[in-house]
Amino acid sequence: MIKSKTKEVHCCDKCGKDEDYISSCDNCGAEYCWDHRKDNLISYPHSMYCSGSGDGSYCKKCVEKLTAAKDPRLLAYIAILDLRTEAEEAGKAFKKRVDAAEARIARYAKSR
């Protein structure tokens, strides 16, 4: 049996490759394959402690344009990303202090 089918596919705006999984800009709709996603899209988590459904993805051109326009949704995503970075840095600093305190105790325990 022969059937004629029309198939709609999403193609990467950078290389033209059609893929099953394409990431797109939430603002302009530009689509990128897995290989070009990292270079062209910036992903923003939607909450402090998890990511997934609700995350934002914007191409670099739109990030510049929307940041200049003070887009409230993008600025909210950026605030979450900044807080995540701050928490990660604070965690690293805290870990250093913990390690130093434990090392001091270990030195005293050996001297007994």
C-alpha positions in Angstrom: 0.0 0.0 0.0 1.3 3.5 -0.8 0.2 6.4 1.3 1.0 10.0 0.8 1.8 11.9 4.0 2.6 15.5 4.7 4.8 16.0 7.7 5.4 19.3 9.4 8.9 19.5 11.0 10.7 22.1 13.1 14.1 23.1 11.8 17.0 24.8 13.5 17.2 28.5 12.5 21.0 28.2 12.6 21.7 25.0 10.6 18.4 24.0 9.1 18.5 20.5 10.6 15.1 19.1 11.5 14.9 17.4 14.9 12.4 15.9 17.2 13.5 18.2 20.0 13.8 21.9 19.2 14.2 24.7 21.8 12.7 28.1 20.9 12.9 31.6 22.1 9.9 32.6 24.2 9.9 36.1 22.6 10.6 35.8 18.9 10.1 32.1 18.4 13.5 31.4 16.9 14.2 27.6 17.0 17.5 25.8 17.7 18.6 22.2 17.6 20.5 20.7 20.6 23.9 21.6 19.1 23.1 25.3 18.6 20.9 25.8 21.7 23.8 26.3 24.0 25.3 29.1 21.8 22.1 30.9 20.9 19.6 30.5 23.8 19.8 31.5 27.4 17.6 29.5 29.8 16.2 30.9 33.0 14.8 28.7 35.8 11.3 29.6 37.0 12.0 29.1 40.7 14.7 29.1 43.2 15.0 25.3 43.9 13.7 23.6 40.8 13.4 24.0 37.0 11.4 22.5 34.2 8.0 23.5 33.0 7.7 27.3 33.3 11.4 28.0 32.6 12.1 30.8 30.2 14.4 30.6 27.1 15.4 33.6 25.2 17.8 34.1 22.3 20.7 36.5 22.9 19.2 39.2 20.7 15.9 39.2 22.6 17.7 39.2 25.9 19.5 42.4 24.9 16.3 44.0 23.5 14.0 43.0 26.4 16.6 44.0 29.1 16.9 47.4 27.5 13.0 47.6 27.4 12.9 46.5 31.1 10.6 43.6 30.3 9.1 42.5 33.7 9.0 38.8 32.9 12.6 38.6 31.7 13.7 40.7 34.7 11.9 38.3 37.0 13.7 35.3 35.4 17.0 37.2 35.8 16.3 37.9 39.5 15.7 34.1 40.1 19.0 33.3 38.3 20.9 35.9 40.3 19.5 34.6 43.5 20.5 31.0 42.6 24.0 32.2 41.8 24.2 34.1 45.1 23.0 31.0 47.1 25.5 28.8 45.3 28.4 31.2 46.1 27.2 31.5 49.7 27.1 27.7 50.0 30.6 27.5 48.7 31.8 30.1 51.2 30.0 28.3 54.1 31.5 25.0 53.0 35.0 26.5 53.2 34.3 27.8 56.8 33.0 24.4 57.8 36.0 22.6 56.4 38.4 25.1 58.2 36.6 24.6 61.5 36.6 20.8 61.2 40.3 20.9 60.3 41.0 22.9 63.4 39.2 20.3 65.5 41.0 17.5 63.8 44.4 19.1 64.7 43.4 19.4 68.4 42.1 15.8 68.4 45.4 14.6 67.1 47.3 16.5 69.8 45.6 14.6 72.7 
